[in-house]
């Protein structure tokens, strides 16, 4: 029995040692890569952004607001921190981590939409958090979501041993061993999408013939309210921007006016600028969208120019 226990201990020790080696190789490799979302997170943790204008939001920020255009019109250094698929709760957490490692911005352009005040349960696109799961701030944030399990949080490299993560494991090894460096085509976090109008809106209408209500979480609403208050207190100019939506989609959302009014009320409460583009001329043309909620590259360039010009005009008053 004693010999058996010794062999078990040796086996477990070797196995744990291998897991620790895997953890170091893959995690440190992913912390070097520029692949997809890793680049933005890595720049945040490496204190390499430090922009005086931040663009925040979900995919309606990420694919619609061009820092290159914002910079050229306003003569600033901006960065798009839009995080795909996540509501304001995750957006705020990302900002807090950003501020821990980077300087305070002078302005925040907060892009709003129908999903901003939603309370998401699942950890969408969880792979972006893989190399940072041991960071206290990331861990405290993502543990509230359904995504990673006990083994992912507490056993080294356990989260990488999944069949759907072979690409991330490969990238981590290549980067760690300096065999290959991965980059992406995003510019300061922004990803332009050269897509034509797709079928998702037609499918959405067919699935919801009587319309649909979007969730409005009171706790997420309170977070946005508190965030705006903190920006005002810290002398950060925060601008609330409701980005364009395709016009036909707006009547299908049964509580759309309630959502819009919530944003307007917060802006009025703290006397901050609120810019609603849901009636802008862009909204009437499918050629600017790839679905009802997202502008394609043509629409994103046009809207970025409009937004930047409008901000410039208001700042010069």
C-alpha positions in Angstrom: 0.0 0.0 0.0 2.8 2.4 0.9 4.5 1.8 -2.5 1.2 2.3 -4.3 0.7 5.7 -2.5 4.2 6.7 -3.4 3.6 6.0 -7.0 0.3 7.9 -6.9 2.1 10.9 -5.4 4.9 10.7 -7.9 2.4 10.5 -10.8 0.4 13.4 -9.5 3.5 15.5 -9.0 4.7 14.8 -12.5 1.2 15.5 -13.9 1.0 18.8 -12.0 4.5 19.7 -13.1 3.4 19.2 -16.7 0.3 21.3 -16.2 2.4 24.1 -14.7 4.7 24.0 -17.7 1.7 24.1 -20.1 0.3 27.0 -18.1 3.5 29.1 -18.4 4.0 28.3 -22.1 0.5 29.0 -23.3 -0.4 31.8 -21.0 2.8 33.8 -21.5 2.5 33.2 -25.2 -1.0 34.5 -25.4 0.1 37.6 -23.4 2.5 38.4 -26.2 0.2 37.9 -29.1 -1.7 40.4 -31.2 -4.3 37.9 -32.2 -7.9 39.1 -32.1 -9.1 40.4 -28.7 -5.8 39.4 -27.0 -4.1 42.4 -28.5 -6.4 45.0 -26.8 -6.3 43.2 -23.4 -2.5 42.9 -23.6 -2.0 46.5 -24.4 -4.3 47.4 -21.5 -2.3 45.3 -19.0 1.0 46.5 -20.5 0.0 50.2 -19.9 0.4 50.9 -23.6 -2.8 52.7 -24.6 -3.0 55.8 -22.4 -5.4 57.6 -24.9 -7.0 60.9 -24.0 -10.3 59.8 -25.7 -11.8 56.4 -25.1 -14.6 54.8 -27.1 -16.7 52.4 -25.1 -19.6 50.1 -25.8 -20.4 46.7 -27.3 -20.1 45.7 -31.0 -21.9 48.9 -31.9 -18.7 50.7 -30.7 -16.2 48.1 -31.9 -17.3 48.0 -35.6 -18.8 51.4 -36.0 -16.5 54.1 -34.5 -13.1 54.7 -36.2 -10.4 56.1 -34.0 -8.5 57.2 -37.1 -11.4 59.5 -38.1 -12.0 60.6 -34.5 -8.3 61.5 -34.2 -8.1 63.3 -37.5 -11.1 65.5 -36.9 -10.7 66.2 -33.2 -6.9 66.1 -33.1 -6.8 63.7 -30.2 -5.4 60.2 -29.5 -8.4 57.8 -29.2 -8.8 54.1 -28.7 -11.8 51.9 -29.2 -12.4 49.7 -26.2 -15.7 48.2 -27.5 -16.1 44.7 -26.3 -18.2 42.5 -28.6 -21.4 41.0 -27.2 -21.2 42.4 -23.7 -23.5 45.0 -22.0 -22.4 47.9 -19.8 -21.5 45.8 -16.8 -18.6 44.2 -18.7 -17.8 47.5 -20.4 -17.4 49.2 -17.0 -15.2 46.3 -15.7 -13.0 46.7 -18.7 -12.7 50.4 -18.1 -11.7 49.8 -14.5 -9.0 47.5 -15.5 -7.9 49.9 -18.1 -7.6 52.7 -15.5 -5.6 50.5 -13.2 -2.8 50.4 -15.8 -3.3 53.4 -18.0 -3.8 57.2 -17.6 -7.1 58.9 -17.1 -8.8 59.9 -20.3 -10.1 63.4 -20.9 -13.2 62.2 -22.8 -15.2 59.0 -23.0 -17.5 58.4 -25.9 -20.0 55.8 -24.6 -21.9 54.1 -27.4 -25.4 53.0 -26.4 -27.9 50.5 -27.9 -30.7 48.2 -27.1 -28.5 45.7 -25.3 -26.6 48.2 -23.1 -28.8 47.8 -20.1 -29.2 44.0 -20.4 -28.0 41.6 -17.7 -26.1 38.9 -19.6 -25.7 35.5 -17.9 -23.2 33.7 -20.1 -19.6 34.7 -20.6 -19.7 35.5 -24.3 -16.5 35.0 -26.2 -14.8 33.6 -23.1 -11.6 32.6 -24.9 -10.4 36.3 -24.7 -10.0 35.9 -20.9 -8.0 32.7 -21.0 -4.5 34.1 -20.2 -5.8 36.6 -17.6 -7.9 34.2 -15.5 -5.4 34.4 -12.6 -5.6 38.2 -12.5 -7.8 39.2 -9.5 -9.8 41.9 -11.4 -10.6 39.7 -14.3 -11.4 36.8 -12.1 -13.8 38.8 -9.9 -15.6 40.0 -13.0 -15.9 36.8 -15.0 -16.8 34.5 -12.1 -20.2 36.2 -12.1 -20.9 34.7 -15.5 -21.7 31.2 -16.7 -18.6 30.1 -18.6 -15.6 28.7 -16.8 -15.9 26.0 -14.2 -14.0 25.1 -11.0 -11.2 23.3 -12.8 -10.7 26.3 -15.1 -10.2 28.6 -12.2 -8.2 26.5 -9.8 -6.2 23.9 -11.8 -3.2 25.2 -13.9 -3.7 24.8 -17.7 -7.0 22.9 -17.2 -9.0 25.5 -19.2 -6.7 24.9 -22.2 -7.3 21.2 -22.4 -10.5 21.5 -24.4 -11.0 20.4 -28.0 -12.4 23.8 -29.1 -9.3 25.7 -27.9 -6.6 24.0 -30.0 -6.1 27.2 -31.9 -5.4 29.2 -28.7 -3.0 26.5 -27.5 -1.1 26.6 -30.8 -0.9 30.4 -30.8 0.4 30.4 -27.2 3.1 27.9 -28.0 4.2 29.6 -31.2 4.3 33.0 -29.5 6.1 31.7 -26.4 8.8 30.0 -28.4 9.1 33.1 -30.7 8.3 30.9 -33.7 5.5 33.1 -35.0 3.8 36.4 -34.1 0.2 36.8 -34.7 -1.4 40.2 -35.5 -4.8 41.4 -36.5 -6.0 44.1 -38.9 -7.8 46.2 -36.2 -6.8 49.8 -35.8 -6.8 50.9 -32.2 -9.4 48.3 -31.3 -11.6 49.2 -34.3 -12.6 46.6 -36.8 -14.3 47.7 -40.0 -16.6 45.2 -41.6 -17.1 45.2 -45.4 -20.3 43.3 -45.4 -23.6 43.7 -47.3 -27.0 43.6 -45.8 -27.8 40.1 -44.5 -30.9 38.2 -43.7 -30.9 38.5 -39.9 -33.5 41.3 -39.7 -36.0 39.4 -41.9 -35.5 36.4 -39.7 -35.9 38.5 -36.6 -39.2 40.0 -37.9 -40.5 36.5 -38.8 -39.6 35.2 -35.3 -41.2 38.2 -33.6 -44.3 39.2 -35.6 -45.8 41.1 -32.6 -42.6 42.8 -31.7 -40.2 42.1 -28.8 -39.1 43.7 -25.6 -35.4 44.1 -24.7 -34.4 43.4 -21.1 -33.6 46.5 -19.0 -31.8 45.5 -15.8 -32.1 47.9 -12.9 -28.7 46.9 -11.6 -27.0 47.6 -14.9 -28.9 50.9 -15.2 -27.6 51.9 -11.8 -24.1 51.0 -12.9 -24.3 53.3 -15.9 -25.8 56.0 -13.7 -23.0 55.7 -11.2 -20.4 55.6 -13.9 -21.6 58.8 -15.5 -21.6 60.4 -12.0 -18.0 59.3 -11.4 -16.9 60.7 -14.7 -18.4 64.1 -13.9 -16.8 64.0 -10.4 -13.4 63.1 -11.9 -13.7 65.8 -14.6 -13.9 63.4 -17.5 -16.1 64.6 -20.3 -18.5 61.7 -21.0 -20.6 61.8 -24.1 -23.6 59.4 -24.4 -24.1 58.4 -28.0 -27.0 56.3 -29.3 -25.7 55.0 -32.6 -27.8 54.6 -35.8 -30.2 51.7 -36.2 -31.9 50.7 -39.4 -35.2 52.6 -39.4 -37.6 49.7 -39.9 -36.2 47.8 -36.9 -37.1 50.6 -34.5 -40.9 50.0 -34.4 -40.5 46.3 -33.6 -38.9 47.0 -30.2 -41.8 47.5 -27.9 -39.9 49.2 -25.1 -37.5 51.1 -27.2 -38.8 54.5 -26.0 -38.3 53.4 -22.4 -34.7 52.5 -23.2 -34.1 55.8 -25.0 -35.7 57.7 -22.2 -33.5 56.0 -19.6 -30.4 57.3 -21.4 -31.8 60.8 -21.8 -32.7 60.9 -18.1 -29.2 60.0 -17.0 -27.7 62.6 -19.3 -30.1 65.3 -18.0 -29.5 64.2 -14.4 -25.7 64.9 -14.7 -25.9 67.5 -17.4 -23.7 65.5 -19.9 -24.0 65.5 -23.6 -26.4 63.0 -25.1 -26.5 62.5 -28.9 -29.2 60.3 -30.4 -28.6 59.3 -34.0 -31.6 57.0 -34.3 -33.3 59.4 -36.6 -30.2 60.3 -38.6 -30.4 60.0 -42.4 -28.0 57.0 -42.2 -30.8 55.0 -40.6 -32.9 55.0 -43.8 -30.5 53.2 -46.1 -29.6 49.5 -46.0 -26.4 50.2 -47.9 -24.8 51.5 -44.7 -25.7 48.4 -42.6 -24.9 44.7 -42.6 -27.8 44.1 -40.2 -30.3 46.3 -38.4 -28.0 47.2 -35.5 -24.6 47.4 -37.1 -23.1 49.6 -39.7 -20.8 48.2 -42.4 -17.5 49.8 -43.3 -19.2 52.4 -45.5 -21.7 53.4 -42.8 -19.1 53.3 -40.1 -16.8 55.8 -41.9 -19.8 58.0 -42.6 -21.0 57.9 -39.0 -17.6 58.4 -37.5 -17.2 61.5 -39.5 -20.6 62.8 -38.5 -20.0 62.0 -34.8 -16.5 63.6 -34.8 -17.8 66.7 -36.6 -20.7 67.1 -34.3 -18.5 66.7 -31.3 -16.1 69.3 -32.7 -18.9 71.8 -33.3 -20.3 71.3 -29.8 -16.8 71.6 -28.2 -16.1 74.9 -30.0 -19.3 76.5 -28.7 
